[in-house]
């Protein structure tokens, strides 16, 4: 294993840090004697976040030989045990003895694949000579178990597919994100870009691909998550039940999903699985950052239990790749996009039901400022029935919980209502 690690490190120093790195708007959190954990679904660009940080360090004058990078997804490292991890430091010290005596930055990609990695990570950060960054595709890196092992010394960074502003720069549509007031030309470019982003989504490697290639790649991403981050990691025995649970979410995203409904359908199909197992499958898929639950805003545990969570998908492109394109679904897809916009921030996201039973899609609490915002999503506000339903629900909620900041996100409608509620198009909303 020592020879393999030496070969991998030599390749890194010979090739250098990749230069084809599109800068992401991700704040890199780093603190002495703390690990930085970069987490998110596979293929969202976690590795390129580490490359971005490496370039920042090199630009600040740090020699490349004080950076150590190992990707544990490398097939040559299959079978590596936690007792072998010390070889990374040994090999690096043999290659660069002077650099190894100074503080070094370790970037260890998919380290969680090594059982017991937490003990090695803790030893590195305790040494004071290593600034550690680890990446992973599972929220295993966020669990209380790991926090205990690292003695609470872990700063977590979540990485998602490209945001709309990142999409604009990644695809060269704008070098610098435009700000209001927008010219008619800029508004037109942004509307066209949003239509493309709405269908393609934000996974970096599928940008610019034709629809057939794009769908195939996105389907493979999902399969990798299901098999590697769920079935293998959690030793799921009933694969058909897991597969159906995911399929049910994909076809009912942005809506309430109950384990009772899934269990009933499975029984009708002759696949017996109890609701506890289905709850576990939903949690496993959420742990792998493929789906995201949103709960009802209530202080009552019993009320929360009787109102199932709503689930959202990691990316609109994934939804398009896994379901038939249906214009009737556009409203749900728009709601998913709004959810992802808030999920990228440090926000608590809930849905709200007013006393008349009217539902508001999102009650968003900024965990930094504690400010709250009510957000309703409607594809088209031109229809009178839609307008009344969405407006009445958010107006009553605004009155009940005393939230001043309220808006309705649409595909293209824009106005300010007499009571101060903003109606804003999605392309402008996503640039806030």
Secondary structure as GFF3:
##gff-version 3
##sequence-region A 1 432
A	DSSP	alpha_helix	2	15	.	.	.	ID=ss1
A	DSSP	beta_strand	35	39	.	.	.	ID=ss2
A	DSSP	alpha_helix	46	59	.	.	.	ID=ss3
A	DSSP	three_ten_helix	64	66	.	.	.	ID=ss4
A	DSSP	beta_strand	67	71	.	.	.	ID=ss5
A	DSSP	three_ten_helix	75	77	.	.	.	ID=ss6
A	DSSP	three_ten_helix	82	84	.	.	.	ID=ss7
A	DSSP	alpha_helix	86	95	.	.	.	ID=ss8
A	DSSP	alpha_helix	97	100	.	.	.	ID=ss9
A	DSSP	beta_strand	104	109	.	.	.	ID=ss10
A	DSSP	three_ten_helix	111	113	.	.	.	ID=ss11
A	DSSP	alpha_helix	117	127	.	.	.	ID=ss12
A	DSSP	beta_strand	130	136	.	.	.	ID=ss13
A	DSSP	three_ten_helix	139	142	.	.	.	ID=ss14
A	DSSP	alpha_helix	144	149	.	.	.	ID=ss15
A	DSSP	beta_strand	154	158	.	.	.	ID=ss16
A	DSSP	alpha_helix	164	170	.	.	.	ID=ss17
A	DSSP	alpha_helix	184	200	.	.	.	ID=ss18
A	DSSP	three_ten_helix	204	206	.	.	.	ID=ss19
A	DSSP	alpha_helix	211	224	.	.	.	ID=ss20
A	DSSP	pi_helix	225	231	.	.	.	ID=ss21
A	DSSP	alpha_helix	232	234	.	.	.	ID=ss22
A	DSSP	alpha_helix	239	251	.	.	.	ID=ss23
A	DSSP	alpha_helix	259	268	.	.	.	ID=ss24
A	DSSP	alpha_helix	275	287	.	.	.	ID=ss25
A	DSSP	beta_strand	291	296	.	.	.	ID=ss26
A	DSSP	alpha_helix	301	306	.	.	.	ID=ss27
A	DSSP	beta_strand	310	313	.	.	.	ID=ss28
A	DSSP	alpha_helix	316	322	.	.	.	ID=ss29
A	DSSP	three_ten_helix	327	329	.	.	.	ID=ss30
A	DSSP	alpha_helix	330	343	.	.	.	ID=ss31
A	DSSP	beta_strand	347	353	.	.	.	ID=ss32
A	DSSP	beta_strand	359	366	.	.	.	ID=ss33
A	DSSP	beta_strand	372	377	.	.	.	ID=ss34
A	DSSP	alpha_helix	384	401	.	.	.	ID=ss35
A	DSSP	beta_strand	406	410	.	.	.	ID=ss36
A	DSSP	beta_strand	415	416	.	.	.	ID=ss37
A	DSSP	beta_strand	422	425	.	.	.	ID=ss38
A	DSSP	alpha_helix	426	429	.	.	.	ID=ss39
###
